[in-house]
Structures are given as structure tokens and as C-alpha cells.
Amino acid sequence: MGRTSRKRRSSLTTRMTVASAALLLGGGGLVAVNVYASAHEENSSGTGQDAGSDAAQQQQQIATIDCPDVGTSLPDVPDRARGEVDGELATLDTQITEAYQRLASTRDAAAQDPAFVQNAILGPLKDKRGAVLERIRLEINRAGGRAPDGLGGMAQCAGQPSGGGTGDGSSPDPGNSAQPSAGSPEGSAQPSDGASQPGDDGGGGGGQNQGNGPEASDFVDIRSVQPNVTTARNRSGASRGTFTTKCGRNANGKFNPDNVIVAPGVSNGAHHMHDYVGNQANDAFASDDDLADGDTTCRNQGDKSTYYWPVLRLQNGNDENDVDADGGGKDQNVGEIQTPSSVTLKFDGNPTSKVVAMPRFLRIITGDAKSFTNGPTNANASWSCTGFENRQLKDKYPICPDGSKVVRSFRFQSCWDGTNTDSANHRTHVAFEDPRTGACPQGFKAIPQLVQRIVYDVPPGPGFAVDSFPEQLHKPVTDHGDFINVFDDRLMRRVASCINRGDRCT
């Protein structure tokens, strides 16, 4: 199997077997569920656990590992240290993945000894993380920067039961729009007394990644969710046009478990598989020049941008070709990868002002691949169903009625600081517009807003999940999208002009 592409072997026949994974009542209640999946990464709590607290939490069976997210705490890494720090952050991710895999393979020992997780897993992990954090501190200071105070205190991780999500025992709230925000759709599906739960073996491979998520409670019948989408009203001076680029739906099957934005130069830096459309040169080692010279699946060859997101898999117990590969079965991402039935990539304007052209090689990440442990602050993917897209979910997967398809969508940050194409934490150089007024924060300029809409024709019921870091348990709140602008400058200026004129362009 090639690292960045392969052929799928899924067929309609095998995909339809997952329909037997769920029996649904007319009102969307779950009668029986049998789902299998994968997981994800770090948190901002950093609170330690002693044997006593471990014993109390062990009663709920610790499901995953919750670590402070170091990357988001480093907004000012000097350019000279950026490569070394990115590599060390990738090492932290690998350490968490390895600790999670040990947790998953020792559940029996953990159940018998309340102190086992702390002594055998979390304690050694703290020591390893401490050494990496010290190297990060030295690299930043050596390059003339100043490492944040308390960096060493982020070495401690905690065990977390599967129902957690914010580091304080609460679950993330779903948003009510396609921007990070609070809100709580009604009607979350709960398993009935007869609903089966994921098992406890947590082992990878074999197509049955039990104990790794998702759970029945991660799904909700979309018909039970109240309409919850609101948008800012266009005002005088708004840029009302759109530009749509057609780049296919990854029918050629380009995948890899890399992330050139977050972990450049690191193979398997994402620990989960990504779908790619647009630029075909994208892997962990791609430079800006590589992307500029790469082929593209986009119809307009002036758009060599790269658009990528975690693959969606059927959790039907069947293996995919990557069952023994990094990012696949080795990282507890199993099941048949689904090709989207459609992918729409559209650039919108701003409700209050004209937009400026994006700079070439601007990098934007929307959503947070670690939201299950980090909490929902940066969560930004939305889940819905065709015919119900005025009802959006962030921390639940939708159960769609017959004839309706699953929709996942991302509205990317649309305000730019006017200077930087990236930042050390990959967030602070861009921002969201105000959800009520549409205005950008002071000092930021409005840019065309990328809106991705990805549609899947999967069997109805709770039988699918996105890839994730192993410890993130395939929670829907961890969904995220990545974009690098590789439009040629002339075409990007045309995009901005079209949007500012109020036209609909392709």
C-alpha cells in the first residue's frame, strides 16, 4: 500500500451490512447498537490524580488519557525554533498514543488494581513528557524567545472515563452554528436498556476496535433536534458574492496520516487518515514549492490549494486496507473508508465589509482534533442531514431518516491579521468574525471565508465515525478541517473581486 494513496475495496453490499448495527424506533430511540471505532489527544486541565481519585474513577473504567494541550499554549515560538518545537510536539502526541494503547491493552489489570493506571501508565508518561517539555523550553529560549511560565507543569496527564470531555468531568456542548459557541440541541439519543455498549478490549486490528468509541450516546436522531442555525445579517458595505471551486471528492483515494501544517516533516503526525482533494503533493514533507508545483484535482488549474479532513468510516467490523498501517489499525482507526457522495468548496463574503485577497500559502485549521479532552472551545465542525441543515450538531453524530444523507460542514476563520500566513499554534494569525455582527476583530482584515460541505450516503443509524487520535475515542466534537491556500495570485484577486461585486462565480 502506498503511503499517500490506495484503492478502496468497499462495495455497496458490504457497506449495507452496517444497517444491521442499529434497530431504530419510529421516534429515533435506539433499541440495539453495535458499533466499533477509534480515538484522539491532549487537554488543558493538567490536573493530577492520586491513588484515591484513581480508585473512584476506576469505578467508571478509565477510557482514555487526558493531557494538557501544549501546542495551543505556544503562540510565540521564534521562527528559528519552529521546526524543532513542531517535532517535539509531535513526539508528545506519539507518547500519548502509546500510553493510550497500553491503557487499552491492560484494562483487566486496571480493573483489579485502582493504582495501576497511575503507577504503570500516567506516572511514566509524566516523566517522558517532562523531558520533552524541557527540550521545548530550551529550544525557545535558545532562539531568543521566552517559554511560557508553568510549561513543565503540563507534564501531568489524567485518566478520563468515556463520558467526559472538558477535563472537569463535563461533556462538551454542541454549538448552534458553524462557529465555536455554546448551545445545546435537544433530544440527544440515549441507549435503551437493551442497547449494547462498546467492549473493553480496546485492541486494534481485526475490524473490531471495541472500547475505543463511538458509543450509542454519541448519536442523535436529527428529527429530535430543534432548528438552531443563526447567521449575521448583511449590512451596508457587505461583500455578498461567492466563489465555488470544484475539486472532486477524493474518488482517486489519496490518503495519508500526516499533517503538514501541525507536524511538518513527521510521518504519521496526525495518527489518523485524511481525505485530500485539490493538491496531490501534500504529505508531511511537502514544502511550499512542492505544493506550488504539485498536480491538482481542481477543475480550475489556478487553484492548487490543499483541502483535507479526517476520513469517515463505517463501523461494521470489516477491515480496510490500512488495518495494519500507521494512521489506520495501528492507531485504532478501523472500518471501511467512505468516499463522499459530494464535496462543495465555496468562498463567501463578509456581512459588514469587503474582503481582501488571501495571501498565498495561508494556512488555516478549523475545529480541534483534541476537543474531547481539550474541551469545546475550538470545536467547529457541524453535523447534520440533508433536508435538515437548519439543525446543526457539534458533539453528536446525526441519525438521518431514510432518504436523507449525512452532512459534515466547516466554516473556516475569515479574518486575517494582515501579516502572517501561519502562527506557532496555527490559530492566532486568523480569527472568526463576530457571530452577531459579522465584524472582524480590531486589527484583522476580512478574507474570503472557506465553507466546506461534505455529504455521505451511508446506511441510516449509528454505524459510522470519523478517524481520530486513539485517545479521542472518535468523538464527533473532534472533527476538523485543514486548508492551505495555493491559488495563484491572479485567480485569488479574481475571487476577492467576484465576492466584493456580489457575483456568483466559479
FIMARLUM-305907 format. One record per residue (C-alpha): z negated, y negated, x negated. Coordinates in Angstrom, 1 decimal. Each point is the difference from the previous one (the first is absolute). Layout:
BEGIN
{{Z Y X}}
...
This chain:
BEGIN
{{0.0 0.0 0.0}}
{{0.9 -3.4 -1.3}}
{{-2.7 -2.6 -0.4}}
{{1.6 -2.6 2.2}}
{{2.2 1.9 2.5}}
{{0.3 3.3 1.6}}
{{1.4 1.6 3.1}}
{{-2.1 0.7 3.1}}
{{0.0 3.3 1.6}}
{{-1.5 -1.0 3.4}}
{{2.0 0.9 3.0}}
{{-0.5 -0.8 3.7}}
{{-1.2 3.5 0.6}}
{{-2.8 -0.1 -2.6}}
{{-0.9 -3.6 1.0}}
{{-0.4 1.0 3.6}}
{{-2.6 2.6 -0.9}}
{{-2.6 -2.8 -0.3}}
{{0.3 -0.6 3.7}}
{{-2.4 3.0 0.4}}
{{-2.5 -1.8 -2.1}}
{{-1.2 -2.0 2.9}}
{{-0.4 0.5 3.7}}
{{-0.2 -3.2 1.9}}
{{-1.4 -0.8 3.4}}
{{1.9 -2.5 2.2}}
{{-2.5 -2.8 -0.9}}
{{0.5 0.7 -3.7}}
{{-3.3 1.9 -0.6}}
{{0.1 2.5 -2.8}}
{{-0.6 3.6 1.0}}
{{0.7 1.7 -3.3}}
{{1.0 -1.4 -3.4}}
{{1.0 1.8 -3.1}}
{{1.2 -2.5 -2.7}}
{{0.1 0.1 -3.7}}
{{0.5 -2.9 -2.6}}
{{-1.0 -2.0 -3.1}}
{{-2.0 -3.1 -1.4}}
{{-0.7 -3.4 -1.9}}
{{-2.2 -2.3 -2.4}}
{{-2.7 -2.7 -0.9}}
{{-2.6 -2.3 1.8}}
{{-1.8 -3.3 -0.5}}
{{-3.5 1.2 0.8}}
{{-1.0 1.7 -3.3}}
{{-3.4 1.0 1.4}}
{{-1.5 3.0 -1.7}}
{{-1.7 2.9 1.6}}
{{-3.1 1.9 -1.0}}
{{-0.8 3.6 0.8}}
{{-1.8 -1.0 3.2}}
{{2.9 -2.0 1.4}}
{{2.4 2.7 -1.1}}
{{-2.0 2.5 2.0}}
{{0.2 -2.1 3.1}}
{{3.7 -0.5 -0.4}}
{{0.6 3.7 -0.8}}
{{-1.0 0.8 3.6}}
{{3.3 -1.7 0.9}}
{{1.8 1.8 -2.8}}
{{1.3 -2.5 -2.5}}
{{3.8 -0.1 0.5}}
{{1.2 -2.5 -2.7}}
{{-1.0 -2.2 -2.9}}
{{-0.4 -3.8 0.4}}
{{0.3 -2.1 -3.1}}
{{0.2 -3.8 -0.5}}
{{3.6 -1.2 -0.2}}
{{0.2 -1.5 -3.4}}
{{3.6 -1.2 0.2}}
{{-0.6 -2.5 2.8}}
{{-2.9 -1.5 -2.0}}
{{2.2 -1.0 -2.9}}
{{2.1 -3.0 1.2}}
{{0.2 -1.7 -3.4}}
{{1.0 2.6 -2.6}}
{{1.8 -1.8 -3.0}}
{{3.7 1.0 -0.2}}
{{-0.6 1.5 -3.5}}
{{-2.5 2.4 1.4}}
{{1.8 0.9 3.3}}
{{1.7 3.1 -1.2}}
{{-3.1 1.5 -1.6}}
{{-2.1 -0.9 3.1}}
{{2.5 1.5 2.4}}
{{-0.1 3.3 -2.0}}
{{-3.8 0.1 0.1}}
{{0.0 -0.7 3.8}}
{{2.4 3.0 0.4}}
{{-2.5 2.1 -2.1}}
{{-2.7 -1.0 2.5}}
{{2.2 1.3 2.9}}
{{0.6 3.2 -1.8}}
{{-3.7 0.5 -0.6}}
{{-0.8 -0.5 3.7}}
{{2.8 2.5 0.9}}
{{-1.5 2.6 -2.4}}
{{-3.5 -0.6 1.3}}
{{1.3 0.4 3.6}}
{{1.7 3.2 -0.8}}
{{-3.3 1.3 -1.5}}
{{-1.8 -1.1 3.1}}
{{2.5 1.8 2.2}}
{{-0.2 3.3 -2.0}}
{{-3.8 0.1 -0.1}}
{{-1.0 -0.6 3.7}}
{{-2.0 3.2 0.2}}
{{-2.1 -1.0 -3.1}}
{{-0.5 -3.5 1.5}}
{{-1.1 1.4 3.3}}
{{-2.7 2.1 -1.7}}
{{-1.3 -2.6 -2.4}}
{{-0.4 -3.6 1.2}}
{{0.0 -1.3 -3.5}}
{{3.1 1.8 -1.1}}
{{2.5 -2.8 0.8}}
{{-2.0 -2.6 -1.8}}
{{-0.8 2.1 -3.1}}
{{3.2 1.9 -0.4}}
{{2.6 -2.5 1.3}}
{{-1.2 -3.6 0.5}}
{{-2.1 -0.2 -3.2}}
{{2.7 1.1 -2.4}}
{{2.5 -2.2 1.9}}
{{-2.2 -3.0 -0.6}}
{{-0.1 0.7 -3.7}}
{{3.7 0.3 -0.3}}
{{0.6 -3.1 2.1}}
{{-2.5 -1.9 -2.1}}
{{2.0 0.7 -3.2}}
{{3.3 -1.2 1.6}}
{{-1.7 -3.2 1.4}}
{{-1.3 -0.8 -3.4}}
{{3.5 0.3 -1.5}}
{{1.4 -2.2 2.8}}
{{-2.7 -2.6 -0.8}}
{{0.9 0.1 -3.7}}
{{3.7 -0.3 0.6}}
{{-0.4 -3.0 2.3}}
{{-2.3 -1.8 -2.4}}
{{2.1 0.8 -3.0}}
{{3.0 -1.6 1.7}}
{{-1.9 -3.2 0.5}}
{{-1.1 0.6 3.6}}
{{-3.4 0.5 1.5}}
{{-0.8 3.3 1.7}}
{{-1.9 -0.4 3.3}}
{{-3.8 0.2 -0.1}}
{{-1.3 3.3 1.2}}
{{3.1 2.0 -0.9}}
{{-2.1 2.8 -1.4}}
{{-1.9 0.3 3.2}}
{{3.2 1.2 1.7}}
{{-0.3 3.4 -1.7}}
{{-2.2 1.5 2.7}}
{{1.7 1.9 2.9}}
{{-1.4 1.5 3.1}}
{{0.6 3.0 2.2}}
{{1.4 -0.9 3.5}}
{{0.3 2.1 3.1}}
{{3.4 0.1 1.7}}
{{-1.1 -2.4 2.8}}
{{-0.7 -2.8 -2.4}}
{{2.4 -2.7 -1.1}}
{{-1.5 -3.2 -1.3}}
{{-2.6 1.1 -2.4}}
{{-2.8 -0.9 2.4}}
{{0.4 2.9 2.3}}
{{2.1 -1.8 2.6}}
{{3.6 0.8 0.8}}
{{2.9 -2.5 -0.6}}
{{1.0 -1.9 3.1}}
{{3.7 0.0 1.0}}
{{1.7 -3.3 -0.1}}
{{1.6 -1.7 3.0}}
{{3.1 -1.2 -1.7}}
{{2.0 0.8 -3.1}}
{{-2.3 -2.1 -2.3}}
{{-3.4 0.9 -1.3}}
{{-2.4 -0.8 2.8}}
{{-2.7 1.4 2.2}}
{{0.4 1.4 3.4}}
{{-0.6 3.3 1.8}}
{{2.6 1.7 2.2}}
{{-1.5 2.0 2.8}}
{{0.3 3.7 0.7}}
{{-0.5 1.7 -3.4}}
{{0.6 3.7 0.5}}
{{-2.9 2.3 -0.7}}
{{0.2 3.7 -0.3}}
{{-1.3 2.0 3.0}}
{{-2.5 2.7 -0.4}}
{{2.8 2.5 -0.7}}
{{1.7 -2.1 -2.7}}
{{0.2 1.7 -3.4}}
{{-0.8 -2.1 -3.0}}
{{1.4 0.1 -3.5}}
{{-1.5 2.7 -2.2}}
{{-2.3 -0.4 -3.0}}
{{1.9 1.6 -2.7}}
{{1.9 -3.1 -1.1}}
{{2.3 2.0 -2.2}}
{{3.5 -1.1 -0.8}}
{{3.2 2.0 0.3}}
{{1.0 2.6 2.5}}
{{0.8 -2.7 2.6}}
{{-3.6 0.0 1.4}}
{{-1.9 -2.8 -1.6}}
{{-3.0 0.4 2.3}}
{{-3.0 -2.3 -0.3}}
{{2.2 -2.8 -1.3}}
{{0.9 -1.7 3.3}}
{{1.2 -1.1 2.3}}
{{-2.4 0.7 2.8}}
{{0.5 0.0 3.8}}
{{-1.9 -3.3 0.2}}
{{2.7 -1.6 -2.2}}
{{2.5 0.2 2.9}}
{{0.1 -1.9 3.3}}
{{2.3 0.1 3.0}}
{{2.0 -3.2 -0.1}}
{{-0.1 -0.3 3.8}}
{{-3.8 -0.5 -0.2}}
{{0.3 -3.0 -2.3}}
{{0.2 -3.4 1.6}}
{{2.7 -2.5 -1.1}}
{{-1.4 -1.8 -2.9}}
{{2.8 -1.8 -1.9}}
{{-0.1 -3.8 -0.4}}
{{2.3 -2.2 -2.1}}
{{-0.2 -3.6 -1.0}}
{{2.1 -2.4 2.1}}
{{3.0 -1.6 -1.7}}
{{-0.5 -3.7 -0.5}}
{{2.2 -3.0 -0.9}}
{{1.5 0.7 -3.4}}
{{-0.2 3.8 0.3}}
{{2.6 2.2 -1.7}}
{{1.1 2.3 2.8}}
{{2.8 2.0 -1.5}}
{{0.1 3.6 -1.3}}
{{1.8 1.9 -2.7}}
{{0.3 3.8 0.3}}
{{0.9 2.2 -3.0}}
{{1.3 3.5 0.6}}
{{-1.2 2.4 -2.7}}
{{-0.1 3.4 1.8}}
{{-2.9 2.3 0.7}}
{{-0.3 2.0 -3.2}}
{{2.3 2.8 1.3}}
{{0.8 0.8 -3.6}}
{{-3.6 0.9 -0.7}}
{{-1.2 -2.2 -2.8}}
{{-3.7 0.5 -0.6}}
{{-2.5 -0.3 -2.8}}
{{-3.8 -0.4 -0.2}}
{{0.2 -3.1 -2.2}}
{{-0.8 -3.6 0.7}}
{{1.7 -2.4 -2.4}}
{{-1.9 -3.0 1.4}}
{{-3.6 1.3 -0.3}}
{{0.4 2.6 -2.8}}
{{3.1 -0.8 -2.1}}
{{0.7 2.6 -2.7}}
{{-2.3 2.6 1.7}}
{{1.5 3.1 1.4}}
{{-1.6 1.0 3.3}}
{{-1.8 -3.4 0.2}}
{{-0.1 0.2 3.8}}
{{-1.2 3.6 0.4}}
{{2.2 0.2 3.1}}
{{3.7 0.1 0.7}}
{{2.0 -3.2 0.9}}
{{3.2 -0.3 2.0}}
{{2.5 -2.4 -1.6}}
{{2.8 -2.0 1.5}}
{{2.1 -2.6 -1.8}}
{{-0.3 0.1 -3.8}}
{{0.5 3.5 -1.4}}
{{-1.3 -0.7 -3.5}}
{{-3.7 -0.4 1.1}}
{{-2.5 2.2 -1.8}}
{{-3.1 -0.7 -2.0}}
{{2.0 -1.0 -3.1}}
{{2.5 -2.3 1.6}}
{{0.2 -3.5 -1.5}}
{{1.4 -3.1 1.8}}
{{3.2 0.6 -2.0}}
{{0.2 3.6 1.2}}
{{-0.4 -1.1 3.6}}
{{2.6 -2.8 -0.4}}
{{2.5 2.6 -1.4}}
{{-0.9 2.8 2.5}}
{{2.0 1.3 2.9}}
{{-1.0 -0.9 3.5}}
{{0.3 1.7 3.4}}
{{0.2 -3.5 1.6}}
{{3.3 -0.7 1.7}}
{{0.1 -3.5 -1.5}}
{{0.1 0.7 -3.7}}
{{-1.5 -3.3 -0.8}}
{{-3.3 1.4 1.2}}
{{-1.4 2.4 -2.6}}
{{-3.6 -0.4 1.2}}
{{-2.2 3.0 0.1}}
{{-1.9 0.8 3.2}}
{{-2.4 2.9 0.0}}
{{-2.9 1.6 1.9}}
{{-2.0 3.3 0.2}}
{{2.0 2.8 1.5}}
{{-1.1 1.4 3.4}}
{{-0.4 3.8 0.3}}
{{-0.3 2.4 2.8}}
{{-3.4 1.8 -0.3}}
{{1.3 3.4 1.3}}
{{-1.2 2.3 -2.8}}
{{3.5 0.2 -1.6}}
{{0.6 -0.8 -3.7}}
{{2.3 -2.7 -1.3}}
{{1.8 0.4 -3.3}}
{{-2.6 -2.1 -1.7}}
{{-2.9 2.3 0.8}}
{{-0.6 0.7 -3.7}}
{{0.9 -3.5 -1.2}}
{{-1.9 -3.2 -0.9}}
{{-0.2 -2.3 3.1}}
{{0.5 3.0 2.2}}
{{-2.1 3.1 0.2}}
{{-1.8 -0.7 -3.3}}
{{-1.3 -3.2 1.6}}
{{-0.6 1.8 3.4}}
{{3.0 -1.5 1.7}}
{{1.5 2.9 1.9}}
{{2.4 0.5 2.9}}
{{3.6 -0.7 0.7}}
{{1.2 -3.5 -0.9}}
{{1.7 -1.7 2.8}}
{{3.1 -2.2 -0.3}}
{{-0.3 -3.1 2.2}}
{{2.4 -0.1 2.9}}
{{0.5 -3.7 -0.7}}
{{-1.2 -2.6 -2.4}}
{{0.4 -3.8 0.7}}
{{-0.5 -2.5 -2.7}}
{{-0.1 -3.6 1.4}}
{{-1.0 -3.3 -1.5}}
{{-1.5 -2.6 2.4}}
{{-0.7 -3.7 -0.2}}
{{-3.2 -2.0 0.3}}
{{-1.4 -1.4 3.3}}
{{-0.8 -3.4 -1.5}}
{{2.3 -0.7 -2.9}}
{{3.2 0.8 -1.9}}
{{0.0 2.8 -2.5}}
{{0.9 -0.1 -3.7}}
{{1.9 2.8 -1.8}}
{{-2.1 2.8 -1.5}}
{{0.0 0.1 -3.8}}
{{1.8 3.0 -1.4}}
{{-2.3 2.9 -0.9}}
{{-2.8 -1.3 2.3}}
{{-2.3 3.0 0.7}}
{{-1.9 0.4 3.3}}
{{-2.3 2.8 1.1}}
{{-1.2 -0.1 3.6}}
{{-2.8 2.2 1.3}}
{{-2.5 1.8 -2.1}}
{{0.5 3.6 -1.1}}
{{-3.8 0.2 -0.4}}
{{-1.1 -1.5 3.3}}
{{-1.9 3.0 1.1}}
{{-2.5 -0.6 -2.8}}
{{0.6 -3.7 -0.7}}
{{-0.3 -1.0 3.7}}
{{2.6 -1.6 2.2}}
{{0.2 -3.5 -1.6}}
{{3.5 0.5 -1.5}}
{{1.2 2.7 2.5}}
{{3.4 -1.2 1.4}}
{{2.1 2.9 1.3}}
{{0.4 0.3 3.8}}
{{0.7 3.2 1.9}}
{{1.5 0.2 3.5}}
{{2.7 1.8 2.1}}
{{3.4 -1.1 1.2}}
{{-0.4 -1.6 3.4}}
{{-3.6 -1.0 -0.8}}
{{0.3 -2.3 -3.0}}
{{-2.1 -2.7 1.6}}
{{-2.9 2.4 -0.7}}
{{-0.7 0.3 -3.8}}
{{-2.5 2.2 -1.8}}
{{-1.3 -0.2 -3.5}}
{{-2.6 2.7 -0.4}}
{{1.5 2.6 2.4}}
{{3.2 1.9 0.2}}
{{1.8 -0.2 3.3}}
{{0.6 2.9 2.4}}
{{3.3 -0.9 1.6}}
{{1.2 1.3 3.4}}
{{3.1 2.1 0.3}}
{{3.1 -2.0 -0.7}}
{{-1.9 -2.5 -2.2}}
{{0.1 -0.1 -3.8}}
{{-2.7 -0.9 -2.5}}
{{0.4 -3.5 -1.6}}
{{-1.7 -1.3 -3.1}}
{{0.5 -3.6 -0.9}}
{{-0.9 -2.4 -2.8}}
{{0.0 -3.8 0.1}}
{{-0.1 -1.1 -3.6}}
{{-1.8 -3.1 -1.4}}
{{2.3 -3.0 0.6}}
{{-1.7 -2.8 -2.1}}
{{0.6 -0.3 -3.8}}
{{-2.0 -2.0 -2.6}}
{{3.3 -1.5 -1.2}}
{{-0.5 1.2 -3.6}}
{{-0.8 3.7 -0.5}}
{{2.1 3.1 0.8}}
{{-3.2 2.2 -0.3}}
{{-3.7 -0.2 -0.6}}
{{-2.5 2.3 -1.7}}
{{-1.3 1.3 3.3}}
{{3.5 -0.2 1.5}}
{{-1.3 -2.1 2.9}}
{{-1.0 -3.5 -0.9}}
{{3.5 -1.3 -0.8}}
{{1.0 0.4 3.7}}
{{-1.9 -0.5 3.3}}
{{0.3 0.4 3.7}}
{{0.8 -2.9 2.3}}
{{-2.8 -1.0 2.4}}
{{0.3 2.4 2.9}}
{{-0.7 -2.8 2.6}}
{{2.1 -2.8 -1.4}}
{{2.4 1.7 -2.3}}
{{-0.7 -2.5 -2.8}}
{{-0.3 1.1 -3.6}}
{{-3.2 -0.7 -2.0}}
{{-0.1 -3.2 -1.9}}
{{2.0 0.2 -3.2}}
{{2.2 2.9 1.2}}
{{3.7 -0.2 1.2}}
{{1.5 1.9 2.9}}
{{2.5 2.7 -1.1}}
{{2.1 2.4 2.2}}
{{-2.4 2.6 1.5}}
{{1.0 3.6 -0.5}}
{{-0.6 2.1 3.1}}
{{0.5 3.7 -0.4}}
{{0.3 2.3 3.1}}
{{0.1 3.7 -0.7}}
{{0.6 2.4 2.9}}
{{-0.6 3.8 0.1}}
{{1.1 2.7 2.4}}
{{-2.9 2.4 -0.3}}
{{-1.4 2.4 2.6}}
{{-2.5 -1.6 2.4}}
{{-3.7 0.4 -0.9}}
{{-2.3 -0.3 -3.0}}
{{2.1 1.9 -2.5}}
{{1.0 -2.4 -2.7}}
{{-1.6 -2.3 -2.7}}
{{1.0 -2.3 -2.9}}
{{-0.4 1.0 -3.6}}
{{-3.1 -1.5 -1.7}}
{{-2.2 0.2 -3.0}}
{{-2.0 3.3 0.5}}
{{-3.3 -1.7 0.6}}
{{1.4 -2.3 2.8}}
{{0.4 3.0 2.3}}
{{3.4 -1.0 1.4}}
{{-1.5 -2.6 2.2}}
{{2.5 -2.3 1.8}}
{{-1.8 -3.1 -1.2}}
{{1.1 0.8 -3.6}}
{{3.7 -0.5 0.8}}
{{1.7 -2.6 -2.1}}
{{3.4 -1.3 -1.1}}
{{1.4 -1.3 -3.3}}
{{2.9 -2.4 -0.7}}
{{1.7 -1.5 -3.1}}
{{2.5 -2.7 0.7}}
{{3.2 0.8 -1.9}}
{{2.4 -2.1 2.1}}
{{2.5 -1.9 -2.2}}
{{-0.9 -3.7 0.1}}
{{3.0 -1.0 1.9}}
{{-0.6 2.5 2.8}}
{{-3.7 -1.0 0.2}}
{{0.9 -3.6 0.4}}
{{2.4 1.0 2.8}}
{{-2.9 1.9 1.6}}
{{-2.3 -3.0 0.0}}
{{2.8 -2.3 1.3}}
{{0.8 2.4 2.8}}
{{-3.6 0.2 1.1}}
{{-0.5 -3.8 -0.2}}
{{3.1 -0.6 2.1}}
{{-1.3 2.3 2.7}}
{{2.9 2.5 -0.3}}
{{0.0 3.8 0.2}}
{{1.6 1.3 -3.2}}
{{0.7 3.3 -1.7}}
